Amino acid sequence: MPIPTELTVHQKSRLLDIAFDDGRAFSIPFELMRVYSPSADVKGHGPGQETLQVGKREVGIRGVEPVGNYAVKPLFTDGHESGIFTWDYLYKLGNEHDALWQDYMNRLHAAGFEGDSGREPGTVLPGAQPRGGVCGGHSH
């Protein structure tokens, strides 16, 4: 398993630069990290339960907490803080960036977004209930 030798959070460019002891180095966009967060909120609890993340174009990282000697926990500016990114997973995100980004775009298009419109801040999934104030089956 490659071990990071360097990890830098770039706020303005919204990139996490990470270099590994095998000589590989990656610049991983915060948006890609947020969309592919390994948390249950995003991944669900099994195959097919993934939740498409939208409106994350401008998501930032306000801090990164170490998790043992094997991972970090980014503190995203949208309040998401439950993803534990292992060194292996960060390596995968960097190494498979292009394919993962294409998959993300394909899933946005399948959800009805044109171009990259699903990435805009404030975007919600079509048919998604806004958080809070949802009426729970009462007839009016």
PyRosetta script that sets phi, psi and omega in degrees:
from pyrosetta import init, pose_from_sequence

init()
pose = pose_from_sequence("MPIPTELTVHQKSRLLDIAFDDGRAFSIPFELMRVYSPSADVKGHGPGQETLQVGKREVGIRGVEPVGNYAVKPLFTDGHESGIFTWDYLYKLGNEHDALWQDYMNRLHAAGFEGDSGREPGTVLPGAQPRGGVCGGHSH")
pose.set_psi(1, 124.0)
pose.set_omega(1, 177.2)
pose.set_phi(2, -64.9)
pose.set_psi(2, 143.0)
pose.set_omega(2, 179.4)
pose.set_phi(3, -111.5)
pose.set_psi(3, 135.6)
pose.set_omega(3, 178.5)
pose.set_phi(4, -66.4)
pose.set_psi(4, 141.1)
pose.set_omega(4, 174.7)
pose.set_phi(5, -108.1)
pose.set_psi(5, -15.1)
pose.set_omega(5, -179.0)
pose.set_phi(6, -156.5)
pose.set_psi(6, 141.5)
pose.set_omega(6, 177.4)
pose.set_phi(7, -146.3)
pose.set_psi(7, 120.7)
pose.set_omega(7, -177.5)
pose.set_phi(8, -131.9)
pose.set_psi(8, 131.0)
pose.set_omega(8, 176.8)
pose.set_phi(9, -97.9)
pose.set_psi(9, 121.7)
pose.set_omega(9, 178.6)
pose.set_phi(10, -106.5)
pose.set_psi(10, 105.9)
pose.set_omega(10, -175.6)
pose.set_phi(11, -65.2)
pose.set_psi(11, -45.5)
pose.set_omega(11, -173.9)
pose.set_phi(12, -68.0)
pose.set_psi(12, -45.2)
pose.set_omega(12, -178.4)
pose.set_phi(13, -85.6)
pose.set_psi(13, -6.8)
pose.set_omega(13, -179.3)
pose.set_phi(14, 55.3)
pose.set_psi(14, 49.6)
pose.set_omega(14, 179.2)
pose.set_phi(15, -129.4)
pose.set_psi(15, 143.3)
pose.set_omega(15, 170.4)
pose.set_phi(16, -105.4)
pose.set_psi(16, 115.1)
pose.set_omega(16, 176.0)
pose.set_phi(17, -91.3)
pose.set_psi(17, 130.6)
pose.set_omega(17, 179.1)
pose.set_phi(18, -139.3)
pose.set_psi(18, 131.0)
pose.set_omega(18, 178.0)
pose.set_phi(19, -115.7)
pose.set_psi(19, 142.7)
pose.set_omega(19, -177.5)
pose.set_phi(20, -115.7)
pose.set_psi(20, 161.1)
pose.set_omega(20, -176.6)
pose.set_phi(21, -71.7)
pose.set_psi(21, -4.5)
pose.set_omega(21, 175.2)
pose.set_phi(22, -92.5)
pose.set_psi(22, 4.8)
pose.set_omega(22, 178.1)
pose.set_phi(23, 95.0)
pose.set_psi(23, -10.9)
pose.set_omega(23, 179.0)
pose.set_phi(24, -80.5)
pose.set_psi(24, 146.8)
pose.set_omega(24, 177.0)
pose.set_phi(25, -142.0)
pose.set_psi(25, 143.4)
pose.set_omega(25, -176.4)
pose.set_phi(26, -135.4)
pose.set_psi(26, 151.1)
pose.set_omega(26, 168.3)
pose.set_phi(27, -114.4)
pose.set_psi(27, 109.1)
pose.set_omega(27, -174.5)
pose.set_phi(28, -104.9)
pose.set_psi(28, 120.6)
pose.set_omega(28, 178.3)
pose.set_phi(29, -62.9)
pose.set_psi(29, 139.5)
pose.set_omega(29, 176.5)
pose.set_phi(30, -54.1)
pose.set_psi(30, -40.0)
pose.set_omega(30, -178.1)
pose.set_phi(31, -59.3)
pose.set_psi(31, -43.5)
pose.set_omega(31, 179.1)
pose.set_phi(32, -63.1)
pose.set_psi(32, -42.7)
pose.set_omega(32, 178.4)
pose.set_phi(33, -61.3)
pose.set_psi(33, -42.5)
pose.set_omega(33, -177.7)
pose.set_phi(34, -68.0)
pose.set_psi(34, -41.7)
pose.set_omega(34, -178.6)
pose.set_phi(35, -68.3)
pose.set_psi(35, -33.9)
pose.set_omega(35, -179.9)
pose.set_phi(36, -106.5)
pose.set_psi(36, 28.4)
pose.set_omega(36, 178.4)
pose.set_phi(37, -56.3)
pose.set_psi(37, 135.6)
pose.set_omega(37, -179.7)
pose.set_phi(38, -78.7)
pose.set_psi(38, 16.9)
pose.set_omega(38, -178.9)
pose.set_phi(39, -78.6)
pose.set_psi(39, 159.7)
pose.set_omega(39, 176.1)
pose.set_phi(40, -64.2)
pose.set_psi(40, -29.6)
pose.set_omega(40, 177.7)
pose.set_phi(41, -57.2)
pose.set_psi(41, -36.9)
pose.set_omega(41, -175.7)
pose.set_phi(42, -97.0)
pose.set_psi(42, -49.7)
pose.set_omega(42, -175.0)
pose.set_phi(43, -78.3)
pose.set_psi(43, -21.6)
pose.set_omega(43, -174.0)
pose.set_phi(44, 77.7)
pose.set_psi(44, -166.9)
pose.set_omega(44, -177.6)
pose.set_phi(45, -111.3)
pose.set_psi(45, 17.2)
pose.set_omega(45, 177.7)
pose.set_phi(46, 176.2)
pose.set_psi(46, 169.4)
pose.set_omega(46, -179.5)
pose.set_phi(47, -56.0)
pose.set_psi(47, 139.1)
pose.set_omega(47, 178.3)
pose.set_phi(48, 84.4)
pose.set_psi(48, -1.8)
pose.set_omega(48, -179.5)
pose.set_phi(49, -103.5)
pose.set_psi(49, 11.9)
pose.set_omega(49, -179.5)
pose.set_phi(50, -63.0)
pose.set_psi(50, 147.3)
pose.set_omega(50, 176.7)
pose.set_phi(51, -110.9)
pose.set_psi(51, 118.2)
pose.set_omega(51, 177.9)
pose.set_phi(52, -63.7)
pose.set_psi(52, 127.1)
pose.set_omega(52, 179.6)
pose.set_phi(53, -93.5)
pose.set_psi(53, 129.7)
pose.set_omega(53, 179.8)
pose.set_phi(54, -124.8)
pose.set_psi(54, 162.3)
pose.set_omega(54, 175.6)
pose.set_phi(55, 70.7)
pose.set_psi(55, 27.9)
pose.set_omega(55, -173.8)
pose.set_phi(56, -105.8)
pose.set_psi(56, 11.4)
pose.set_omega(56, -177.5)
pose.set_phi(57, -53.2)
pose.set_psi(57, -41.5)
pose.set_omega(57, -173.8)
pose.set_phi(58, -104.4)
pose.set_psi(58, 15.2)
pose.set_omega(58, -179.9)
pose.set_phi(59, -62.2)
pose.set_psi(59, 140.0)
pose.set_omega(59, 178.3)
pose.set_phi(60, -116.3)
pose.set_psi(60, 176.9)
pose.set_omega(60, 174.2)
pose.set_phi(61, -123.4)
pose.set_psi(61, 119.2)
pose.set_omega(61, -177.6)
pose.set_phi(62, -93.4)
pose.set_psi(62, -4.0)
pose.set_omega(62, 177.5)
pose.set_phi(63, 179.8)
pose.set_psi(63, 162.2)
pose.set_omega(63, 177.2)
pose.set_phi(64, -135.1)
pose.set_psi(64, 122.1)
pose.set_omega(64, 179.2)
pose.set_phi(65, -102.2)
pose.set_psi(65, 134.3)
pose.set_omega(65, 176.0)
pose.set_phi(66, -69.8)
pose.set_psi(66, 146.0)
pose.set_omega(66, 175.1)
pose.set_phi(67, -124.2)
pose.set_psi(67, 101.3)
pose.set_omega(67, -176.3)
pose.set_phi(68, 55.5)
pose.set_psi(68, -145.0)
pose.set_omega(68, 176.8)
pose.set_phi(69, -108.0)
pose.set_psi(69, 19.0)
pose.set_omega(69, -171.4)
pose.set_phi(70, -128.2)
pose.set_psi(70, -5.5)
pose.set_omega(70, -172.9)
pose.set_phi(71, -163.7)
pose.set_psi(71, 171.5)
pose.set_omega(71, 171.3)
pose.set_phi(72, -133.1)
pose.set_psi(72, 156.9)
pose.set_omega(72, 175.8)
pose.set_phi(73, -120.0)
pose.set_psi(73, 103.7)
pose.set_omega(73, 176.9)
pose.set_phi(74, -71.2)
pose.set_psi(74, 143.0)
pose.set_omega(74, 175.5)
pose.set_phi(75, -104.7)
pose.set_psi(75, 98.4)
pose.set_omega(75, -175.4)
pose.set_phi(76, -77.5)
pose.set_psi(76, 150.8)
pose.set_omega(76, -176.9)
pose.set_phi(77, -71.2)
pose.set_psi(77, -11.9)
pose.set_omega(77, 176.9)
pose.set_phi(78, -90.2)
pose.set_psi(78, 8.9)
pose.set_omega(78, 177.2)
pose.set_phi(79, 94.9)
pose.set_psi(79, -9.0)
pose.set_omega(79, -179.8)
pose.set_phi(80, -75.1)
pose.set_psi(80, 121.5)
pose.set_omega(80, -177.2)
pose.set_phi(81, -138.8)
pose.set_psi(81, 14.0)
pose.set_omega(81, -173.0)
pose.set_phi(82, -101.8)
pose.set_psi(82, 3.7)
pose.set_omega(82, -179.4)
pose.set_phi(83, -88.0)
pose.set_psi(83, 126.1)
pose.set_omega(83, 174.9)
pose.set_phi(84, -102.2)
pose.set_psi(84, 113.1)
pose.set_omega(84, -177.2)
pose.set_phi(85, -98.7)
pose.set_psi(85, 103.2)
pose.set_omega(85, 178.3)
pose.set_phi(86, -72.0)
pose.set_psi(86, 162.1)
pose.set_omega(86, 177.5)
pose.set_phi(87, -57.7)
pose.set_psi(87, -42.2)
pose.set_omega(87, 178.7)
pose.set_phi(88, -59.4)
pose.set_psi(88, -42.4)
pose.set_omega(88, -177.3)
pose.set_phi(89, -69.1)
pose.set_psi(89, -40.5)
pose.set_omega(89, 176.3)
pose.set_phi(90, -63.9)
pose.set_psi(90, -37.6)
pose.set_omega(90, 177.2)
pose.set_phi(91, -62.3)
pose.set_psi(91, -44.1)
pose.set_omega(91, 178.7)
pose.set_phi(92, -61.7)
pose.set_psi(92, -45.5)
pose.set_omega(92, 179.6)
pose.set_phi(93, -60.1)
pose.set_psi(93, -42.1)
pose.set_omega(93, 178.9)
pose.set_phi(94, -69.3)
pose.set_psi(94, -46.0)
pose.set_omega(94, -176.0)
pose.set_phi(95, -68.4)
pose.set_psi(95, -34.5)
pose.set_omega(95, -175.8)
pose.set_phi(96, -108.2)
pose.set_psi(96, 21.1)
pose.set_omega(96, -175.7)
pose.set_phi(97, -46.9)
pose.set_psi(97, -53.6)
pose.set_omega(97, -173.5)
pose.set_phi(98, -62.4)
pose.set_psi(98, -45.5)
pose.set_omega(98, -179.2)
pose.set_phi(99, -66.7)
pose.set_psi(99, -40.6)
pose.set_omega(99, 179.7)
pose.set_phi(100, -66.3)
pose.set_psi(100, -41.2)
pose.set_omega(100, 178.9)
pose.set_phi(101, -63.0)
pose.set_psi(101, -42.7)
pose.set_omega(101, 179.2)
pose.set_phi(102, -63.0)
pose.set_psi(102, -40.2)
pose.set_omega(102, 177.8)
pose.set_phi(103, -62.4)
pose.set_psi(103, -42.1)
pose.set_omega(103, 177.4)
pose.set_phi(104, -59.7)
pose.set_psi(104, -48.9)
pose.set_omega(104, 179.3)
pose.set_phi(105, -61.6)
pose.set_psi(105, -42.1)
pose.set_omega(105, 179.2)
pose.set_phi(106, -61.3)
pose.set_psi(106, -40.6)
pose.set_omega(106, 179.9)
pose.set_phi(107, -69.6)
pose.set_psi(107, -36.4)
pose.set_omega(107, 175.0)
pose.set_phi(108, -62.4)
pose.set_psi(108, -44.3)
pose.set_omega(108, -179.7)
pose.set_phi(109, -64.5)
pose.set_psi(109, -40.7)
pose.set_omega(109, 178.8)
pose.set_phi(110, -63.4)
pose.set_psi(110, -27.6)
pose.set_omega(110, 179.4)
pose.set_phi(111, -83.0)
pose.set_psi(111, -2.1)
pose.set_omega(111, 175.5)
pose.set_phi(112, 104.3)
pose.set_psi(112, 5.6)
pose.set_omega(112, 178.7)
pose.set_phi(113, -88.3)
pose.set_psi(113, 138.0)
pose.set_omega(113, 177.5)
pose.set_phi(114, -96.4)
pose.set_psi(114, 147.5)
pose.set_omega(114, -179.9)
pose.set_phi(115, 56.4)
pose.set_psi(115, -127.5)
pose.set_omega(115, 175.9)
pose.set_phi(116, -116.9)
pose.set_psi(116, 30.7)
pose.set_omega(116, -176.3)
pose.set_phi(117, -62.1)
pose.set_psi(117, -26.6)
pose.set_omega(117, -179.7)
pose.set_phi(118, -70.6)
pose.set_psi(118, -6.2)
pose.set_omega(118, -178.2)
pose.set_phi(119, -91.2)
pose.set_psi(119, -11.3)
pose.set_omega(119, -175.6)
pose.set_phi(120, -67.5)
pose.set_psi(120, 139.8)
pose.set_omega(120, 176.3)
pose.set_phi(121, -56.0)
pose.set_psi(121, 139.7)
pose.set_omega(121, 179.5)
pose.set_phi(122, 89.4)
pose.set_psi(122, -4.6)
pose.set_omega(122, 179.1)
pose.set_phi(123, -68.9)
pose.set_psi(123, 140.1)
pose.set_omega(123, 173.2)
pose.set_phi(124, -124.8)
pose.set_psi(124, 154.1)
pose.set_omega(124, 178.3)
pose.set_phi(125, -66.5)
pose.set_psi(125, 141.2)
pose.set_omega(125, 176.5)
pose.set_phi(126, -57.9)
pose.set_psi(126, 131.7)
pose.set_omega(126, 178.7)
pose.set_phi(127, 83.6)
pose.set_psi(127, -5.0)
pose.set_omega(127, 179.7)
pose.set_phi(128, -75.4)
pose.set_psi(128, 141.8)
pose.set_omega(128, 177.2)
pose.set_phi(129, -79.6)
pose.set_psi(129, 135.3)
pose.set_omega(129, 173.3)
pose.set_phi(130, -62.1)
pose.set_psi(130, 150.4)
pose.set_omega(130, -179.8)
pose.set_phi(131, -68.0)
pose.set_psi(131, 143.9)
pose.set_omega(131, 179.4)
pose.set_phi(132, 84.1)
pose.set_psi(132, -177.7)
pose.set_omega(132, 175.4)
pose.set_phi(133, 24.6)
pose.set_psi(133, 38.2)
pose.set_omega(133, 178.2)
pose.set_phi(134, -90.5)
pose.set_psi(134, 129.5)
pose.set_omega(134, -179.4)
pose.set_phi(135, -76.5)
pose.set_psi(135, 127.3)
pose.set_omega(135, -173.3)
pose.set_phi(136, -95.7)
pose.set_psi(136, 67.0)
pose.set_omega(136, 170.6)
pose.set_phi(137, 77.6)
pose.set_psi(137, 16.7)
pose.set_omega(137, 177.3)
pose.set_phi(138, -83.8)
pose.set_psi(138, 139.7)
pose.set_omega(138, 175.1)
pose.set_phi(139, -87.7)
pose.set_psi(139, 140.3)
pose.set_omega(139, -175.8)
pose.set_phi(140, -114.7)
pose.dump_pdb("model.pdb")
